Amino acid sequence: FTFDASGFAGKLAGKKAAVVYARGLAYQAPGSFTPAAEFDLQRPYMETWLKFVGVTDVAGIVVERTLFGPDGKVDRSRAIDEAR
């Protein structure tokens, strides 16, 4: 980024970003024990930082329920859909 008398300006304008958010539990499921409004600190932080440096075209890919390992019910289908 740059800074001058008019303020901050990102130098990555026109760039795209894909961010993969891995979560131990399901933030977005209805009735979740860890609702996104209170527990999702990743996405707002990363999207704010990307906007600060000039990236506004951001694709977020969410993989949830990773806490339970490969034998758990990881929501891979949603992540695959978001990646497309």
Secondary structure, 3 states (H helix, E strand, C coil): CEEECCEEECCCCCCEEEEEEECCCCCCCCCCCCCHHHHCCHHHHHHHHHHHCCCCEEEEEEECCHHHCCCCCCCHHHHHHHHC
